[in-house]
Amino acid sequence: MLEEEFHYYKEHQTELVQKYLGKHLLIVGDKVIDAYDAYIAAYDAGKEKFGSGNFLIQLCEPGQQSYTKRFHARITFKNPHVA
C-alpha cells in the first residue's frame, strides 16, 4: 500500500526538499500532485480527488526523521452494543 509513492519520495527527496521544503506533499504514483502548508489541507484535497487510502502525504524535509506513516482507510466498525 502506497509503496510506489513512498519510494518515489525517497528517491527524489533531495530535489523535492530544494523545491518544497517544509510543505506537505500530496503524492500519487510517481507524481507530486500539489504542496500544502498544512497537513489537513493536503488530506482534504487528497480525499476529495482520490479517495481515502489512495494517496501519500509526506512532510518534505531532509533526512529520514521526516518520514511519516499515517494511514487513512475506509473501514467500518460495528458497535456490538448498538442494534
PDB file of N, CA, C and O in Angstrom, chain B, residues numbered from 101:
ATOM      1  N   MET B 101       0.840  -1.179   0.000  1.00  0.00           N
ATOM      2  CA  MET B 101       0.000   0.000   0.000  1.00  0.00           C
ATOM      3  C   MET B 101       0.890   1.249   0.000  1.00  0.00           C
ATOM      4  O   MET B 101       1.658   1.466   0.937  1.00  0.00           O
ATOM      5  N   LEU B 102       0.789   2.036  -1.011  1.00  0.00           N
ATOM      6  CA  LEU B 102       1.499   3.309  -1.178  1.00  0.00           C
ATOM      7  C   LEU B 102       3.025   3.160  -1.238  1.00  0.00           C
ATOM      8  O   LEU B 102       3.757   4.124  -1.015  1.00  0.00           O
ATOM      9  N   GLU B 103       3.494   1.950  -1.539  1.00  0.00           N
ATOM     10  CA  GLU B 103       4.938   1.744  -1.661  1.00  0.00           C
ATOM     11  C   GLU B 103       5.522   2.572  -2.796  1.00  0.00           C
ATOM     12  O   GLU B 103       6.606   3.141  -2.671  1.00  0.00           O
ATOM     13  N   GLU B 104       4.789   2.634  -3.911  1.00  0.00           N
ATOM     14  CA  GLU B 104       5.280   3.388  -5.069  1.00  0.00           C
ATOM     15  C   GLU B 104       5.476   4.866  -4.704  1.00  0.00           C
ATOM     16  O   GLU B 104       6.491   5.467  -5.056  1.00  0.00           O
ATOM     17  N   GLU B 105       4.518   5.432  -4.010  1.00  0.00           N
ATOM     18  CA  GLU B 105       4.590   6.847  -3.638  1.00  0.00           C
ATOM     19  C   GLU B 105       5.756   7.108  -2.675  1.00  0.00           C
ATOM     20  O   GLU B 105       6.500   8.076  -2.833  1.00  0.00           O
ATOM     21  N   PHE B 106       5.902   6.236  -1.685  1.00  0.00           N
ATOM     22  CA  PHE B 106       6.969   6.432  -0.712  1.00  0.00           C
ATOM     23  C   PHE B 106       8.340   6.227  -1.355  1.00  0.00           C
ATOM     24  O   PHE B 106       9.285   6.959  -1.061  1.00  0.00           O
ATOM     25  N   HIS B 107       8.442   5.239  -2.222  1.00  0.00           N
ATOM     26  CA  HIS B 107       9.692   5.010  -2.949  1.00  0.00           C
ATOM     27  C   HIS B 107      10.043   6.243  -3.797  1.00  0.00           C
ATOM     28  O   HIS B 107      11.196   6.675  -3.827  1.00  0.00           O
ATOM     29  N   TYR B 108       9.057   6.791  -4.470  1.00  0.00           N
ATOM     30  CA  TYR B 108       9.283   7.996  -5.268  1.00  0.00           C
ATOM     31  C   TYR B 108       9.817   9.115  -4.384  1.00  0.00           C
ATOM     32  O   TYR B 108      10.796   9.772  -4.737  1.00  0.00           O
ATOM     33  N   TYR B 109       9.179   9.334  -3.234  1.00  0.00           N
ATOM     34  CA  TYR B 109       9.637  10.398  -2.340  1.00  0.00           C
ATOM     35  C   TYR B 109      11.087  10.165  -1.906  1.00  0.00           C
ATOM     36  O   TYR B 109      11.908  11.079  -1.973  1.00  0.00           O
ATOM     37  N   LYS B 110      11.400   8.959  -1.467  1.00  0.00           N
ATOM     38  CA  LYS B 110      12.767   8.684  -1.002  1.00  0.00           C
ATOM     39  C   LYS B 110      13.793   8.879  -2.113  1.00  0.00           C
ATOM     40  O   LYS B 110      14.862   9.440  -1.873  1.00  0.00           O
ATOM     41  N   GLU B 111      13.481   8.425  -3.321  1.00  0.00           N
ATOM     42  CA  GLU B 111      14.410   8.534  -4.443  1.00  0.00           C
ATOM     43  C   GLU B 111      14.626   9.986  -4.882  1.00  0.00           C
ATOM     44  O   GLU B 111      15.688  10.314  -5.412  1.00  0.00           O
ATOM     45  N   HIS B 112      13.646  10.850  -4.670  1.00  0.00           N
ATOM     46  CA  HIS B 112      13.710  12.233  -5.130  1.00  0.00           C
ATOM     47  C   HIS B 112      13.733  13.240  -3.977  1.00  0.00           C
ATOM     48  O   HIS B 112      13.538  14.437  -4.188  1.00  0.00           O
ATOM     49  N   GLN B 113      13.971  12.755  -2.773  1.00  0.00           N
ATOM     50  CA  GLN B 113      13.885  13.608  -1.596  1.00  0.00           C
ATOM     51  C   GLN B 113      14.769  14.856  -1.699  1.00  0.00           C
ATOM     52  O   GLN B 113      14.316  15.952  -1.372  1.00  0.00           O
ATOM     53  N   THR B 114      15.978  14.715  -2.132  1.00  0.00           N
ATOM     54  CA  THR B 114      16.900  15.860  -2.196  1.00  0.00           C
ATOM     55  C   THR B 114      16.357  16.961  -3.101  1.00  0.00           C
ATOM     56  O   THR B 114      16.339  18.129  -2.713  1.00  0.00           O
ATOM     57  N   GLU B 115      15.921  16.602  -4.291  1.00  0.00           N
ATOM     58  CA  GLU B 115      15.392  17.623  -5.209  1.00  0.00           C
ATOM     59  C   GLU B 115      14.047  18.170  -4.732  1.00  0.00           C
ATOM     60  O   GLU B 115      13.755  19.351  -4.920  1.00  0.00           O
ATOM     61  N   LEU B 116      13.232  17.317  -4.118  1.00  0.00           N
ATOM     62  CA  LEU B 116      11.946  17.784  -3.604  1.00  0.00           C
ATOM     63  C   LEU B 116      12.135  18.769  -2.447  1.00  0.00           C
ATOM     64  O   LEU B 116      11.409  19.757  -2.339  1.00  0.00           O
ATOM     65  N   VAL B 117      13.109  18.491  -1.593  1.00  0.00           N
ATOM     66  CA  VAL B 117      13.394  19.392  -0.472  1.00  0.00           C
ATOM     67  C   VAL B 117      13.837  20.760  -0.990  1.00  0.00           C
ATOM     68  O   VAL B 117      13.456  21.788  -0.429  1.00  0.00           O
ATOM     69  N   GLN B 118      14.621  20.780  -2.034  1.00  0.00           N
ATOM     70  CA  GLN B 118      15.056  22.056  -2.608  1.00  0.00           C
ATOM     71  C   GLN B 118      13.878  22.880  -3.106  1.00  0.00           C
ATOM     72  O   GLN B 118      13.903  24.108  -3.035  1.00  0.00           O
ATOM     73  N   LYS B 119      12.854  22.212  -3.605  1.00  0.00           N
ATOM     74  CA  LYS B 119      11.703  22.901  -4.180  1.00  0.00           C
ATOM     75  C   LYS B 119      10.567  23.133  -3.189  1.00  0.00           C
ATOM     76  O   LYS B 119       9.887  24.156  -3.261  1.00  0.00           O
ATOM     77  N   TYR B 120      10.349  22.179  -2.249  1.00  0.00           N
ATOM     78  CA  TYR B 120       9.158  22.200  -1.398  1.00  0.00           C
ATOM     79  C   TYR B 120       9.451  22.165   0.110  1.00  0.00           C
ATOM     80  O   TYR B 120       8.582  21.756   0.881  1.00  0.00           O
ATOM     81  N   LEU B 121      10.611  22.567   0.538  1.00  0.00           N
ATOM     82  CA  LEU B 121      10.996  22.476   1.948  1.00  0.00           C
ATOM     83  C   LEU B 121       9.891  22.975   2.882  1.00  0.00           C
ATOM     84  O   LEU B 121       9.397  24.094   2.741  1.00  0.00           O
ATOM     85  N   GLY B 122       9.517  22.124   3.834  1.00  0.00           N
ATOM     86  CA  GLY B 122       8.530  22.486   4.838  1.00  0.00           C
ATOM     87  C   GLY B 122       7.080  22.303   4.433  1.00  0.00           C
ATOM     88  O   GLY B 122       6.179  22.538   5.239  1.00  0.00           O
ATOM     89  N   LYS B 123       6.843  21.891   3.207  1.00  0.00           N
ATOM     90  CA  LYS B 123       5.477  21.697   2.708  1.00  0.00           C
ATOM     91  C   LYS B 123       5.042  20.239   2.895  1.00  0.00           C
ATOM     92  O   LYS B 123       5.876  19.343   3.033  1.00  0.00           O
ATOM     93  N   HIS B 124       3.754  20.023   2.896  1.00  0.00           N
ATOM     94  CA  HIS B 124       3.175  18.685   2.912  1.00  0.00           C
ATOM     95  C   HIS B 124       2.838  18.329   1.468  1.00  0.00           C
ATOM     96  O   HIS B 124       2.000  18.970   0.835  1.00  0.00           O
ATOM     97  N   LEU B 125       3.504  17.298   0.961  1.00  0.00           N
ATOM     98  CA  LEU B 125       3.322  16.912  -0.433  1.00  0.00           C
ATOM     99  C   LEU B 125       2.205  15.889  -0.564  1.00  0.00           C
ATOM    100  O   LEU B 125       2.134  14.927   0.202  1.00  0.00           O
ATOM    101  N   LEU B 126       1.348  16.104  -1.527  1.00  0.00           N
ATOM    102  CA  LEU B 126       0.326  15.137  -1.890  1.00  0.00           C
ATOM    103  C   LEU B 126       0.880  14.374  -3.092  1.00  0.00           C
ATOM    104  O   LEU B 126       1.044  14.937  -4.174  1.00  0.00           O
ATOM    105  N   ILE B 127       1.167  13.084  -2.887  1.00  0.00           N
ATOM    106  CA  ILE B 127       1.826  12.271  -3.912  1.00  0.00           C
ATOM    107  C   ILE B 127       0.917  11.117  -4.305  1.00  0.00           C
ATOM    108  O   ILE B 127       0.366  10.416  -3.455  1.00  0.00           O
ATOM    109  N   VAL B 128       0.772  10.936  -5.618  1.00  0.00           N
ATOM    110  CA  VAL B 128       0.036   9.802  -6.171  1.00  0.00           C
ATOM    111  C   VAL B 128       0.933   9.188  -7.238  1.00  0.00           C
ATOM    112  O   VAL B 128       1.372   9.865  -8.168  1.00  0.00           O
ATOM    113  N   GLY B 129       1.196   7.897  -7.086  1.00  0.00           N
ATOM    114  CA  GLY B 129       2.101   7.226  -8.022  1.00  0.00           C
ATOM    115  C   GLY B 129       3.484   7.846  -7.920  1.00  0.00           C
ATOM    116  O   GLY B 129       4.056   7.929  -6.833  1.00  0.00           O
ATOM    117  N   ASP B 130       4.011   8.273  -9.035  1.00  0.00           N
ATOM    118  CA  ASP B 130       5.335   8.897  -9.042  1.00  0.00           C
ATOM    119  C   ASP B 130       5.220  10.377  -9.403  1.00  0.00           C
ATOM    120  O   ASP B 130       6.019  10.911 -10.172  1.00  0.00           O
ATOM    121  N   LYS B 131       4.199  11.029  -8.825  1.00  0.00           N
ATOM    122  CA  LYS B 131       3.964  12.434  -9.149  1.00  0.00           C
ATOM    123  C   LYS B 131       3.520  13.214  -7.910  1.00  0.00           C
ATOM    124  O   LYS B 131       2.662  12.771  -7.147  1.00  0.00           O
ATOM    125  N   VAL B 132       4.126  14.382  -7.735  1.00  0.00           N
ATOM    126  CA  VAL B 132       3.658  15.307  -6.711  1.00  0.00           C
ATOM    127  C   VAL B 132       2.465  16.049  -7.306  1.00  0.00           C
ATOM    128  O   VAL B 132       2.601  16.775  -8.291  1.00  0.00           O
ATOM    129  N   ILE B 133       1.304  15.862  -6.702  1.00  0.00           N
ATOM    130  CA  ILE B 133       0.089  16.499  -7.190  1.00  0.00           C
ATOM    131  C   ILE B 133       0.070  17.967  -6.797  1.00  0.00           C
ATOM    132  O   ILE B 133      -0.270  18.836  -7.601  1.00  0.00           O
ATOM    133  N   ASP B 134       0.442  18.233  -5.540  1.00  0.00           N
ATOM    134  CA  ASP B 134       0.478  19.614  -5.060  1.00  0.00           C
ATOM    135  C   ASP B 134       1.222  19.645  -3.732  1.00  0.00           C
ATOM    136  O   ASP B 134       1.506  18.601  -3.146  1.00  0.00           O
ATOM    137  N   ALA B 135       1.533  20.844  -3.263  1.00  0.00           N
ATOM    138  CA  ALA B 135       2.215  21.046  -1.987  1.00  0.00           C
ATOM    139  C   ALA B 135       1.382  22.005  -1.141  1.00  0.00           C
ATOM    140  O   ALA B 135       0.852  22.994  -1.647  1.00  0.00           O
ATOM    141  N   TYR B 136       1.275  21.701   0.148  1.00  0.00           N
ATOM    142  CA  TYR B 136       0.405  22.455   1.046  1.00  0.00           C
ATOM    143  C   TYR B 136       1.163  22.876   2.299  1.00  0.00           C
ATOM    144  O   TYR B 136       2.102  22.207   2.732  1.00  0.00           O
ATOM    145  N   ASP B 137       0.739  23.994   2.867  1.00  0.00           N
ATOM    146  CA  ASP B 137       1.343  24.461   4.107  1.00  0.00           C
ATOM    147  C   ASP B 137       0.919  23.616   5.302  1.00  0.00           C
ATOM    148  O   ASP B 137       1.685  23.460   6.253  1.00  0.00           O
ATOM    149  N   ALA B 138      -0.294  23.071   5.261  1.00  0.00           N
ATOM    150  CA  ALA B 138      -0.825  22.317   6.389  1.00  0.00           C
ATOM    151  C   ALA B 138      -1.208  20.902   5.968  1.00  0.00           C
ATOM    152  O   ALA B 138      -1.684  20.675   4.856  1.00  0.00           O
ATOM    153  N   TYR B 139      -0.991  19.962   6.875  1.00  0.00           N
ATOM    154  CA  TYR B 139      -1.332  18.568   6.622  1.00  0.00           C
ATOM    155  C   TYR B 139      -2.812  18.417   6.283  1.00  0.00           C
ATOM    156  O   TYR B 139      -3.166  17.713   5.337  1.00  0.00           O
ATOM    157  N   ILE B 140      -3.671  19.069   7.048  1.00  0.00           N
ATOM    158  CA  ILE B 140      -5.115  18.901   6.860  1.00  0.00           C
ATOM    159  C   ILE B 140      -5.567  19.382   5.477  1.00  0.00           C
ATOM    160  O   ILE B 140      -6.489  18.809   4.896  1.00  0.00           O
ATOM    161  N   ALA B 141      -4.937  20.409   4.957  1.00  0.00           N
ATOM    162  CA  ALA B 141      -5.264  20.889   3.608  1.00  0.00           C
ATOM    163  C   ALA B 141      -4.881  19.841   2.570  1.00  0.00           C
ATOM    164  O   ALA B 141      -5.630  19.606   1.622  1.00  0.00           O
ATOM    165  N   ALA B 142      -3.723  19.211   2.741  1.00  0.00           N
ATOM    166  CA  ALA B 142      -3.291  18.151   1.827  1.00  0.00           C
ATOM    167  C   ALA B 142      -4.227  16.953   1.929  1.00  0.00           C
ATOM    168  O   ALA B 142      -4.598  16.355   0.919  1.00  0.00           O
ATOM    169  N   TYR B 143      -4.602  16.612   3.152  1.00  0.00           N
ATOM    170  CA  TYR B 143      -5.502  15.470   3.353  1.00  0.00           C
ATOM    171  C   TYR B 143      -6.864  15.716   2.709  1.00  0.00           C
ATOM    172  O   TYR B 143      -7.383  14.861   1.991  1.00  0.00           O
ATOM    173  N   ASP B 144      -7.432  16.875   2.967  1.00  0.00           N
ATOM    174  CA  ASP B 144      -8.746  17.192   2.397  1.00  0.00           C
ATOM    175  C   ASP B 144      -8.718  17.147   0.866  1.00  0.00           C
ATOM    176  O   ASP B 144      -9.633  16.610   0.243  1.00  0.00           O
ATOM    177  N   ALA B 145      -7.673  17.708   0.268  1.00  0.00           N
ATOM    178  CA  ALA B 145      -7.557  17.701  -1.192  1.00  0.00           C
ATOM    179  C   ALA B 145      -7.388  16.279  -1.719  1.00  0.00           C
ATOM    180  O   ALA B 145      -8.016  15.907  -2.710  1.00  0.00           O
ATOM    181  N   GLY B 146      -6.550  15.492  -1.068  1.00  0.00           N
ATOM    182  CA  GLY B 146      -6.331  14.117  -1.496  1.00  0.00           C
ATOM    183  C   GLY B 146      -7.573  13.273  -1.381  1.00  0.00           C
ATOM    184  O   GLY B 146      -7.891  12.495  -2.280  1.00  0.00           O
ATOM    185  N   LYS B 147      -8.274  13.422  -0.279  1.00  0.00           N
ATOM    186  CA  LYS B 147      -9.501  12.643  -0.072  1.00  0.00           C
ATOM    187  C   LYS B 147     -10.554  13.001  -1.114  1.00  0.00           C
ATOM    188  O   LYS B 147     -11.242  12.124  -1.636  1.00  0.00           O
ATOM    189  N   GLU B 148     -10.677  14.285  -1.412  1.00  0.00           N
ATOM    190  CA  GLU B 148     -11.658  14.736  -2.396  1.00  0.00           C
ATOM    191  C   GLU B 148     -11.317  14.243  -3.810  1.00  0.00           C
ATOM    192  O   GLU B 148     -12.193  13.791  -4.547  1.00  0.00           O
ATOM    193  N   LYS B 149     -10.032  14.338  -4.175  1.00  0.00           N
ATOM    194  CA  LYS B 149      -9.623  13.997  -5.540  1.00  0.00           C
ATOM    195  C   LYS B 149      -9.441  12.501  -5.774  1.00  0.00           C
ATOM    196  O   LYS B 149      -9.733  12.002  -6.861  1.00  0.00           O
ATOM    197  N   PHE B 150      -8.952  11.773  -4.745  1.00  0.00           N
ATOM    198  CA  PHE B 150      -8.537  10.391  -4.961  1.00  0.00           C
ATOM    199  C   PHE B 150      -9.200   9.369  -4.046  1.00  0.00           C
ATOM    200  O   PHE B 150      -9.106   8.170  -4.306  1.00  0.00           O
ATOM    201  N   GLY B 151      -9.864   9.808  -2.990  1.00  0.00           N
ATOM    202  CA  GLY B 151     -10.465   8.886  -2.038  1.00  0.00           C
ATOM    203  C   GLY B 151      -9.454   8.424  -1.001  1.00  0.00           C
ATOM    204  O   GLY B 151      -8.256   8.352  -1.272  1.00  0.00           O
ATOM    205  N   SER B 152      -9.949   8.114   0.183  1.00  0.00           N
ATOM    206  CA  SER B 152      -9.083   7.679   1.287  1.00  0.00           C
ATOM    207  C   SER B 152      -8.257   6.462   0.910  1.00  0.00           C
ATOM    208  O   SER B 152      -8.744   5.535   0.262  1.00  0.00           O
ATOM    209  N   GLY B 153      -6.997   6.481   1.326  1.00  0.00           N
ATOM    210  CA  GLY B 153      -6.116   5.342   1.098  1.00  0.00           C
ATOM    211  C   GLY B 153      -5.463   5.284  -0.260  1.00  0.00           C
ATOM    212  O   GLY B 153      -4.771   4.312  -0.565  1.00  0.00           O
ATOM    213  N   ASN B 154      -5.663   6.303  -1.094  1.00  0.00           N
ATOM    214  CA  ASN B 154      -5.134   6.275  -2.457  1.00  0.00           C
ATOM    215  C   ASN B 154      -4.077   7.329  -2.727  1.00  0.00           C
ATOM    216  O   ASN B 154      -3.769   7.608  -3.885  1.00  0.00           O
ATOM    217  N   PHE B 155      -3.520   7.916  -1.685  1.00  0.00           N
ATOM    218  CA  PHE B 155      -2.511   8.959  -1.843  1.00  0.00           C
ATOM    219  C   PHE B 155      -1.610   8.979  -0.622  1.00  0.00           C
ATOM    220  O   PHE B 155      -1.959   8.467   0.442  1.00  0.00           O
ATOM    221  N   LEU B 156      -0.444   9.580  -0.801  1.00  0.00           N
ATOM    222  CA  LEU B 156       0.513   9.741   0.286  1.00  0.00           C
ATOM    223  C   LEU B 156       0.671  11.224   0.582  1.00  0.00           C
ATOM    224  O   LEU B 156       0.781  12.039  -0.335  1.00  0.00           O
ATOM    225  N   ILE B 157       0.682  11.568   1.849  1.00  0.00           N
ATOM    226  CA  ILE B 157       1.040  12.921   2.267  1.00  0.00           C
ATOM    227  C   ILE B 157       2.372  12.801   2.994  1.00  0.00           C
ATOM    228  O   ILE B 157       2.497  12.056   3.966  1.00  0.00           O
ATOM    229  N   GLN B 158       3.356  13.536   2.518  1.00  0.00           N
ATOM    230  CA  GLN B 158       4.693  13.454   3.082  1.00  0.00           C
ATOM    231  C   GLN B 158       5.202  14.844   3.407  1.00  0.00           C
ATOM    232  O   GLN B 158       5.241  15.711   2.533  1.00  0.00           O
ATOM    233  N   LEU B 159       5.593  15.068   4.659  1.00  0.00           N
ATOM    234  CA  LEU B 159       6.240  16.322   5.029  1.00  0.00           C
ATOM    235  C   LEU B 159       7.593  16.356   4.343  1.00  0.00           C
ATOM    236  O   LEU B 159       8.390  15.428   4.480  1.00  0.00           O
ATOM    237  N   CYS B 160       7.847  17.411   3.616  1.00  0.00           N
ATOM    238  CA  CYS B 160       9.055  17.499   2.804  1.00  0.00           C
ATOM    239  C   CYS B 160      10.171  18.198   3.590  1.00  0.00           C
ATOM    240  O   CYS B 160      10.240  19.426   3.650  1.00  0.00           O
ATOM    241  N   GLU B 161      11.029  17.387   4.181  1.00  0.00           N
ATOM    242  CA  GLU B 161      12.184  17.865   4.942  1.00  0.00           C
ATOM    243  C   GLU B 161      13.332  16.902   4.723  1.00  0.00           C
ATOM    244  O   GLU B 161      13.109  15.745   4.368  1.00  0.00           O
ATOM    245  N   PRO B 162      14.558  17.362   4.929  1.00  0.00           N
ATOM    246  CA  PRO B 162      15.695  16.475   4.727  1.00  0.00           C
ATOM    247  C   PRO B 162      15.780  15.400   5.814  1.00  0.00           C
ATOM    248  O   PRO B 162      15.338  15.611   6.943  1.00  0.00           O
ATOM    249  N   GLY B 163      16.350  14.256   5.461  1.00  0.00           N
ATOM    250  CA  GLY B 163      16.611  13.200   6.428  1.00  0.00           C
ATOM    251  C   GLY B 163      15.468  12.235   6.625  1.00  0.00           C
ATOM    252  O   GLY B 163      14.315  12.528   6.309  1.00  0.00           O
ATOM    253  N   GLN B 164      15.815  11.068   7.159  1.00  0.00           N
ATOM    254  CA  GLN B 164      14.831  10.023   7.391  1.00  0.00           C
ATOM    255  C   GLN B 164      13.863  10.366   8.515  1.00  0.00           C
ATOM    256  O   GLN B 164      12.760   9.820   8.557  1.00  0.00           O
ATOM    257  N   GLN B 165      14.241  11.247   9.419  1.00  0.00           N
ATOM    258  CA  GLN B 165      13.370  11.598  10.539  1.00  0.00           C
ATOM    259  C   GLN B 165      12.087  12.276  10.072  1.00  0.00           C
ATOM    260  O   GLN B 165      11.132  12.380  10.843  1.00  0.00           O
ATOM    261  N   SER B 166      12.047  12.738   8.825  1.00  0.00           N
ATOM    262  CA  SER B 166      10.839  13.399   8.320  1.00  0.00           C
ATOM    263  C   SER B 166       9.827  12.418   7.737  1.00  0.00           C
ATOM    264  O   SER B 166       8.704  12.806   7.415  1.00  0.00           O
ATOM    265  N   TYR B 167      10.216  11.147   7.598  1.00  0.00           N
ATOM    266  CA  TYR B 167       9.304  10.168   7.016  1.00  0.00           C
ATOM    267  C   TYR B 167       8.076  10.029   7.908  1.00  0.00           C
ATOM    268  O   TYR B 167       8.184   9.978   9.133  1.00  0.00           O
ATOM    269  N   THR B 168       6.917   9.968   7.278  1.00  0.00           N
ATOM    270  CA  THR B 168       5.676   9.842   8.042  1.00  0.00           C
ATOM    271  C   THR B 168       4.985   8.532   7.718  1.00  0.00           C
ATOM    272  O   THR B 168       5.180   7.955   6.648  1.00  0.00           O
ATOM    273  N   LYS B 169       4.178   8.074   8.658  1.00  0.00           N
ATOM    274  CA  LYS B 169       3.394   6.849   8.442  1.00  0.00           C
ATOM    275  C   LYS B 169       2.035   7.047   9.091  1.00  0.00           C
ATOM    276  O   LYS B 169       1.809   6.630  10.227  1.00  0.00           O
ATOM    277  N   ARG B 170       1.140   7.681   8.365  1.00  0.00           N
ATOM    278  CA  ARG B 170      -0.246   7.829   8.782  1.00  0.00           C
ATOM    279  C   ARG B 170      -1.096   7.170   7.732  1.00  0.00           C
ATOM    280  O   ARG B 170      -0.895   7.378   6.535  1.00  0.00           O
ATOM    281  N   PHE B 171      -2.031   6.387   8.166  1.00  0.00           N
ATOM    282  CA  PHE B 171      -2.876   5.687   7.211  1.00  0.00           C
ATOM    283  C   PHE B 171      -4.330   6.062   7.444  1.00  0.00           C
ATOM    284  O   PHE B 171      -4.813   6.070   8.577  1.00  0.00           O
ATOM    285  N   HIS B 172      -5.002   6.366   6.379  1.00  0.00           N
ATOM    286  CA  HIS B 172      -6.433   6.675   6.404  1.00  0.00           C
ATOM    287  C   HIS B 172      -7.096   5.701   5.449  1.00  0.00           C
ATOM    288  O   HIS B 172      -6.740   5.629   4.273  1.00  0.00           O
ATOM    289  N   ALA B 173      -8.049   4.963   5.954  1.00  0.00           N
ATOM    290  CA  ALA B 173      -8.722   3.982   5.111  1.00  0.00           C
ATOM    291  C   ALA B 173     -10.211   3.976   5.423  1.00  0.00           C
ATOM    292  O   ALA B 173     -10.656   4.390   6.494  1.00  0.00           O
ATOM    293  N   ARG B 174     -10.947   3.497   4.458  1.00  0.00           N
ATOM    294  CA  ARG B 174     -12.385   3.347   4.664  1.00  0.00           C
ATOM    295  C   ARG B 174     -12.637   2.030   5.376  1.00  0.00           C
ATOM    296  O   ARG B 174     -12.648   0.967   4.756  1.00  0.00           O
ATOM    297  N   ILE B 175     -12.839   2.112   6.680  1.00  0.00           N
ATOM    298  CA  ILE B 175     -13.112   0.929   7.493  1.00  0.00           C
ATOM    299  C   ILE B 175     -14.364   1.210   8.297  1.00  0.00           C
ATOM    300  O   ILE B 175     -14.504   2.280   8.890  1.00  0.00           O
ATOM    301  N   THR B 176     -15.260   0.265   8.317  1.00  0.00           N
ATOM    302  CA  THR B 176     -16.486   0.427   9.083  1.00  0.00           C
ATOM    303  C   THR B 176     -16.442  -0.529  10.265  1.00  0.00           C
ATOM    304  O   THR B 176     -16.231  -1.731  10.102  1.00  0.00           O
ATOM    305  N   PHE B 177     -16.642   0.017  11.447  1.00  0.00           N
ATOM    306  CA  PHE B 177     -16.681  -0.797  12.648  1.00  0.00           C
ATOM    307  C   PHE B 177     -18.114  -0.881  13.141  1.00  0.00           C
ATOM    308  O   PHE B 177     -18.820   0.126  13.196  1.00  0.00           O
ATOM    309  N   LYS B 178     -18.534  -2.064  13.492  1.00  0.00           N
ATOM    310  CA  LYS B 178     -19.882  -2.237  14.029  1.00  0.00           C
ATOM    311  C   LYS B 178     -19.774  -2.273  15.545  1.00  0.00           C
ATOM    312  O   LYS B 178     -19.016  -3.061  16.111  1.00  0.00           O
ATOM    313  N   ASN B 179     -20.542  -1.412  16.186  1.00  0.00           N
ATOM    314  CA  ASN B 179     -20.582  -1.371  17.631  1.00  0.00           C
ATOM    315  C   ASN B 179     -21.463  -2.519  18.105  1.00  0.00           C
ATOM    316  O   ASN B 179     -22.650  -2.543  17.780  1.00  0.00           O
ATOM    317  N   PRO B 180     -20.912  -3.489  18.880  1.00  0.00           N
ATOM    318  CA  PRO B 180     -21.710  -4.626  19.317  1.00  0.00           C
ATOM    319  C   PRO B 180     -22.805  -4.248  20.308  1.00  0.00           C
ATOM    320  O   PRO B 180     -23.702  -5.048  20.575  1.00  0.00           O
ATOM    321  N   HIS B 181     -22.742  -3.046  20.851  1.00  0.00           N
ATOM    322  CA  HIS B 181     -23.716  -2.606  21.847  1.00  0.00           C
ATOM    323  C   HIS B 181     -24.881  -1.846  21.232  1.00  0.00           C
ATOM    324  O   HIS B 181     -25.799  -1.427  21.936  1.00  0.00           O
ATOM    325  N   VAL B 182     -24.841  -1.670  19.915  1.00  0.00           N
ATOM    326  CA  VAL B 182     -25.911  -0.959  19.224  1.00  0.00           C
ATOM    327  C   VAL B 182     -26.605  -1.920  18.283  1.00  0.00           C
ATOM    328  O   VAL B 182     -25.955  -2.634  17.520  1.00  0.00           O
ATOM    329  N   ALA B 183     -27.913  -1.936  18.337  1.00  0.00           N
ATOM    330  CA  ALA B 183     -28.668  -2.858  17.474  1.00  0.00           C
ATOM    331  C   ALA B 183     -28.744  -2.333  16.064  1.00  0.00           C
ATOM    332  O   ALA B 183     -29.339  -2.974  15.198  1.00  0.00           O
TER     333      ALA B 183
END
